[in-house]
Amino acid sequence: MTSRSLIAALTSAALLVSPAPAAAQSEGGAQPTSPAPSGTAAPAQGTPTEGAPAPAGADAQGSTATAPTADKPAAGATAAEAPPSVPQKVDPAVFDKALQDYFDGNPRDAAGPLYAWLQAAPKTDENYAWAQYFLARSLIDLGLTHAGASYLARIARERSNPNVLPRALDALKSLTDRPHDEVMIDEQVFGALDLGFLPEETGAYAHYQQGLVDLRVGNERWANTHFSKLPEKSAEASRAKFALLVTRLKQIKEPTDEIIADFLALSEDEKLTREARNEAALAVARLRYERKDFQGALEAYDRVKLPPLDPGRASLYLEEAWTRYKLGELRAALGILTTLDAPSFRDEFLPDKYLLRALIYRDLCHYLPAKRAAKELTRRFADSLEAVRNREDLTQDVRLRRAANAHGSTQRAARFLETLELEGERLGRYAGSFGDRLFSHLTKLYDLSRAEAVRVHDARLAEAVRQEADTLLRAAEQVRLMEYEVGLKLYERVKKGARIVAPEDEQILSPTQTAYRFDGEYWNDELRSYRVRIDSRCIEETP
């Protein structure tokens, strides 16, 4: 691991730690008391109402204008334009009926009428924001989360009804633990909110998001202003501290004991999610590794807690293997590399795996296996290396593209794009029940959102693929040097009187341990416990 890759890994983990899932908002049981019933009589036919379009042919004062005739066109008139289509009027009772359908558990029946009512009602109507909110909830319940989030974001931006706004923000917050439009929700809503009127929990999350935005643009002082307003024992305060630590780490040459201690404290902070605590533990391990405290790094890797029967992360195992190699535990390191051959990790982009295996065989003087391990890298990644040398479009390389999409901001962009494509296909199921107007509107919404998501993903992918290509080229260069060195060792003359190095004492198992011979089967609960028995063939010279 290099210092550059360390900082990149920590930055990717820090500013983008997944927020803790928000508590589910209870909407069932009874209708809210806030929206007023819309059972009032509709305005008389022909009487313009405030916010409704004026009848065709009427001027701003309500008088009827004289239409130009074919013999005498109006002065300055150009080619006739088709008048804009006027939305069909909807009975106010439609809102009450749609609301009743939603609370009866029929969001599919409620969505179309709610949209039709919104198209006809003026934005000044006291129930307009409520109609937006329940349309959003209906779409989310039907699995169209992005469409629902767009209506919740409208409520947050318009702020026309203070009774609806907290509910909309809570619903938006609950969507941030899944793939979502980061610009629309994180930046344009929570990153731009007026924080003076928000409830404490929602306000804390908004302060956290606005602090992250400041950190991304390099303004740590403003970020500290937002983070200082977070409740001391809140989850947002812990995540903010993690983000600040990584930002400061990028600005110093050598990590201090204080920074490592702060990361270690966060790895034990129960207010954080398990994933966030694991990221903090990994930060401790990587920093100790950079300081050559390999035993301390190994202890930090042991702090990473995985769910039962979870296969774990390939990068975590590889880092632990390098740490054990630095400690001289060659057989334990080789056992972890055996773990990385499991089916769960065969598609992982790990060029350093072959380099480390070659180094271990070389140190044990198994020169032919070392040469084979080195050649395995160039054989497995031959297509990718050829694409790099020929200066081809690396985003079209399957391995590099998959590696770039596996972590960081590129991974989030890829997941959001997949979500849009899935929801776009799901939208087709509701073509009949939504009606033409809502279905056409949502189809256009998803088409535009997908086009923007593709643009963002492609921009992030191009940079991420370049970084993965650099990693592959560095590993390939080291492997070539390894092959040359091993070739020299193969033909080295053995001096007279030299003898084989005495084998190390085999570690005796404790009464609570049991060893089984590996037969090619991989079990998730055994992946971190493989050990390889291999004797050294190195020769030591007698004095």
Summary of the structure (lengths in Angstrom):
residues: 543
radius of gyration: 31.6
end to end distance: 37.4
largest distance: 120.3
contacts: 1555
relative contact order: 0.08
helix: 59%
strand: 1%
